Amino acid sequence: MKHWKGPSYDGEFPTLGYEVVEWAHAYLPSPGDDTKPFVPTDEQYRLVLHWYRIDPASGRFTERRGCIEMAKGWGKSPLAAVLAVCDFAGPARFDGWDADGEPVAKPWGIGDDPPPWVQIAANSEDQSENTYGAIYGLLSARGGTIADTLGIDVGRRVGLYLKGSPKAKLEPVTASAGTREGQRVTFAVLDETHLWTRQSGGIRLAGTIRRNAAKMDGRTLETSNAPMLGVQSVAELTGNAAEANEPGIFYYVRRPSETPQPDWPPDKMLAAIRGVYGDSTWIYPERLLKEVHDPDTDWSDALRFYFNVRSAGSGIAVDPRVWDALFDRREVPAGAYIGIGFDGSFSGDATALIACTPDGYSWPLGIWEKPPDWPQDRPFRIPRLEVRDTVEAAFRKYRVGRMLCDPWKWHTELAEWALEYGDEVVLEFDTSQTKRHAMALDRWRTAIAEKAHTHDGDPRLRAHVTSAHMKKPRVNQTDDGRTLYVLAKGDDGRKIDAAVADVLAYEAAMTMPPEPPPKVSIYETRGLLHLGAPIAPYS
């Protein structure tokens, strides 16, 4: 028989997972007790079967990359370590069908297959120890007899080698290790990808490793805690792609059926923890509950790490999900009465010009920032003439009631605009004046919470808004005792200038004078209606 036997029960599919688990049980020790063999939990067993699922016609894996997004301590790194060793020295490749129509597996390096090249990738050397350290522990167990049996040289912590295949290797890599384009990677674990961001080099490293694996018909597997929303980490982007049903992504995640709340009673919270961790019997849920209730544990962190719920993170100005729910694209007609916010910069930061209607709808008139592909050896400068032209066009098209400007290194233009359009319309708004800034931010965030501020869904504005953090200024309370904050960049340094401009635009729209009647010359109104009454012809 040269093909799959077909399903013998509903939901059955062909997979190399059975052979992988049997091989791991036969050769590898338990991560928690090296005197015992490796035995996956029932949930891990199901996960392995799905990860190694193959197409019944071609024998190729149905999933090209995957992500295990589970709560902290669930067992992601030890399981990934077992799978990495299997792809390095065990049966991880399809080798046809047996006489009973079941799939047969073989190691890499047999026949036309290249030798295995397995990478354990992480954001930093310290983080690479999560999975690579677990691999080293598995192979060094029982006095090194595990490695000897598998023919693996574990003498060097910088990499592992197969004694019978000099070109085979298993190595740790990091985002700081420079370019890795073109390496013949057959399998890679991307560890803790909730920490992999564009700023850390993680986005670039993930893309490089995936391309390298793709050309070898290899695969990549991420491990992650629930990522912080809005950071655009590798884990967040993978989850978004999987939820959008992008083909070929294995995405394993389990969350509570209901998002936990800080005021839940202990028994309900404990039940949610137990549900998330499932049959991870090494976890002590009551101990985790104490950590959740610790006053030094931020609730956002508790959601991500112990309940596996994506959250905006501590200090984020706006939850990306809340911002996305405020999308309301519409056309604002010429002649509409609007407010404008302007946040200017010279080179390193962005410059943004945002418009807002009196009912709180905003959209970008222009956002200028260095393009991602800008050559590193060329200085970038904001195109000031283009910004000036955009301001002029906005005043021609709309009736601007107020324009609030944070004028850093734009004082000359601000003076010219005030002279041209009126110094009661164009006003300086220095965001370094913390109380004024904080009061405007409070108005903006309140409007967002009450769904009174909507927007056109511009992705550049979204990126800046969801990157913005809050910090407490010295004057940190309103007259009624509420805590105030100002916008600030996060540790990742992502741009927030358009978010500042949006705050100023909303402030301008909410504080500008009442809309005046349109100024219409009597010569232009001959025979027309004005304010509901006929105008007598000029004589």
Number of C-alpha atoms within 10 A of each C-alpha: 11 13 17 20 16 12 10 8 7 6 6 9 16 22 26 26 23 18 19 23 21 13 15 22 17 12 17 22 22 18 21 12 11 15 11 12 16 23 17 18 14 12 11 17 16 13 18 20 19 20 24 21 19 21 14 19 9 11 21 16 23 19 19 19 24 22 25 25 27 25 24 17 14 20 18 22 24 21 20 25 23 25 22 24 22 20 25 28 22 20 23 23 21 20 15 17 18 14 11 11 15 19 24 18 20 17 18 23 17 12 7 7 13 15 22 26 24 27 24 26 28 28 24 18 16 10 16 21 18 19 27 30 17 19 24 20 17 26 24 17 18 13 9 16 13 17 21 14 10 17 15 24 17 17 10 10 11 11 17 22 22 20 14 10 13 9 13 20 21 26 17 22 23 21 21 14 12 10 11 14 13 12 15 21 27 26 29 30 29 31 29 27 28 25 23 28 22 16 13 16 16 25 19 16 28 22 13 17 25 22 20 23 24 18 14 17 16 23 24 26 23 27 24 26 26 29 29 23 22 23 25 21 22 26 30 24 18 22 23 13 14 18 11 9 10 11 12 13 21 22 21 16 17 17 22 15 9 8 12 17 11 13 7 10 9 14 11 11 20 18 12 21 24 20 16 22 24 15 14 17 11 11 17 12 19 15 10 17 17 13 14 21 14 12 9 8 12 14 19 17 21 22 23 22 21 26 27 26 27 19 21 23 22 13 16 24 22 21 18 19 13 14 19 15 13 18 16 14 14 10 7 15 9 11 14 15 22 29 29 33 33 30 30 26 21 16 15 13 19 20 25 25 28 26 28 30 23 21 13 22 23 31 22 22 18 18 19 22 20 15 8 7 6 10 10 8 6 7 10 16 15 19 13 16 9 12 20 13 10 15 17 14 12 19 15 12 13 17 17 25 25 26 29 26 26 23 20 13 11 15 14 9 14 21 16 13 19 16 13 12 15 13 16 13 21 24 20 17 18 15 20 12 11 19 19 14 22 26 16 24 24 19 14 22 16 13 15 18 14 9 14 14 23 22 23 18 18 13 9 17 25 19 19 20 27 26 27 25 20 19 17 15 18 10 12 16 16 13 6 6 8 10 14 22 25 25 25 20 17 17 8 12 11 17 22 27 30 29 25 29 28 29 28 31 34 30 26 29 28 22 13 19 12 11 13 9 8 11 6 9 8 13 9 8 15 14 13 14 11 13 9 7 8 12 14 12 11 9 3
